[in-house]
Amino acid sequence: MIDPKKIVPLDGCVLVKMDALPEKTKGGIIMLEQAKGREQHGQQHGVVVAIGDNAFREWGDAVRPIEGDRVLFTRYAGQSGFAETSDEDRDTYRMVVDEDITGVVRA
């Protein structure tokens, strides 16, 4: 297991702490571990933990995520090479390329 606190994203990569999937559906059905992957359709979301030096450089004047922002990204972002790791609290972290981030949720 890799300690996510020791990961430094390189180039245009962003380390995101994934939001936990719900244990139950809105109707009260308990989600099995195998079904949780199917629960996420299209978009996934999480909180930016660390940003590589060249991330968002080509975005120009567009809104740029900063550490602590909740972001939306494509479902399969980070699936090539280093995909995911977990910490001792079973939180999941994923390394994604800045181009895969599709939105920033700001209050």
C-alpha positions as CSV (number, residue, x, y, z in Angstrom):
1,M,0.0,0.0,0.0
2,I,1.3,3.5,-0.9
3,D,0.8,6.3,1.6
4,P,-1.2,8.9,-0.4
5,K,0.3,11.7,1.7
6,K,3.7,10.9,0.2
7,I,2.5,11.0,-3.4
8,V,3.6,14.1,-5.4
9,P,1.8,14.4,-8.8
10,L,4.1,15.0,-11.7
11,D,3.5,17.1,-14.8
12,G,-0.3,17.5,-15.6
13,C,-1.5,15.0,-13.0
14,V,-3.9,15.7,-10.1
15,L,-4.3,13.5,-7.0
16,V,-8.0,13.2,-6.0
17,K,-9.5,11.7,-2.8
18,M,-12.6,9.9,-4.1
19,D,-15.9,10.5,-2.5
20,A,-17.2,7.4,-0.7
21,L,-20.0,5.5,-2.4
22,P,-23.2,5.2,-0.5
23,E,-23.8,2.1,1.6
24,K,-27.5,2.2,0.8
25,T,-29.6,3.4,-2.2
26,K,-32.3,6.1,-1.7
27,G,-34.8,3.3,-1.5
28,G,-33.0,1.6,1.4
29,I,-31.4,-1.3,-0.5
30,I,-27.9,-2.2,0.9
31,M,-25.3,-2.0,-1.7
32,L,-22.9,-5.0,-2.2
33,E,-19.3,-4.2,-2.9
34,Q,-19.6,-5.5,-6.5
35,A,-22.6,-3.3,-7.2
36,K,-21.0,-0.1,-6.0
37,G,-18.9,0.2,-9.1
38,R,-22.0,0.1,-11.3
39,E,-23.6,2.8,-9.1
40,Q,-21.3,5.5,-10.6
41,H,-22.6,6.3,-14.1
42,G,-20.5,8.6,-16.3
43,Q,-19.1,11.1,-13.7
44,Q,-17.1,10.6,-10.6
45,H,-16.2,13.1,-8.0
46,G,-13.7,13.8,-5.2
47,V,-11.5,16.4,-3.5
48,V,-8.3,17.6,-4.9
49,V,-5.4,16.7,-2.6
50,A,-2.4,17.6,-4.7
51,I,-1.7,19.2,-8.1
52,G,1.3,18.6,-10.4
53,D,3.4,21.6,-11.5
54,N,2.1,21.7,-15.1
55,A,-1.5,20.8,-14.4
56,F,-4.1,23.2,-15.9
57,R,-1.3,25.2,-17.6
58,E,-3.1,25.0,-20.9
59,W,-6.5,26.0,-19.5
60,G,-5.8,29.7,-20.0
61,D,-8.3,32.0,-18.2
62,A,-10.7,29.1,-17.4
63,V,-11.6,28.2,-13.8
64,R,-8.8,26.1,-12.3
65,P,-9.2,23.7,-9.4
66,I,-7.1,24.3,-6.3
67,E,-6.3,21.9,-3.5
68,G,-9.5,21.3,-1.4
69,D,-11.9,21.9,-4.3
70,R,-14.5,19.2,-5.1
71,V,-14.1,18.2,-8.8
72,L,-16.0,16.0,-11.3
73,F,-14.1,13.8,-13.7
74,T,-14.7,11.2,-16.2
75,R,-15.5,7.7,-15.0
76,Y,-12.4,6.0,-16.4
77,A,-9.9,8.8,-15.5
78,G,-6.7,7.4,-14.1
79,Q,-7.3,3.9,-15.2
80,S,-4.1,3.6,-17.2
81,G,-0.9,3.1,-15.2
82,F,-1.3,4.2,-11.6
83,A,-5.0,4.0,-10.9
84,E,-5.9,4.0,-7.3
85,T,-4.5,3.5,-3.8
86,S,-6.0,3.6,-0.3
87,D,-4.8,4.8,3.0
88,E,-5.2,3.2,6.5
89,D,-8.7,4.7,6.8
90,R,-9.8,2.9,3.6
91,D,-10.1,6.3,1.8
92,T,-9.5,5.8,-2.0
93,Y,-7.2,8.2,-3.9
94,R,-6.9,8.3,-7.7
95,M,-4.3,10.0,-9.9
96,V,-6.1,11.7,-12.9
97,V,-4.8,13.8,-15.8
98,D,-6.0,17.5,-15.7
99,E,-7.8,17.0,-19.0
100,D,-10.1,14.4,-17.4
101,I,-11.5,16.9,-14.9
102,T,-14.8,18.2,-16.2
103,G,-16.0,20.5,-13.5
104,V,-15.4,22.2,-10.2
105,V,-18.0,22.4,-7.4
106,R,-17.7,25.7,-5.6
107,A,-20.0,27.0,-2.8
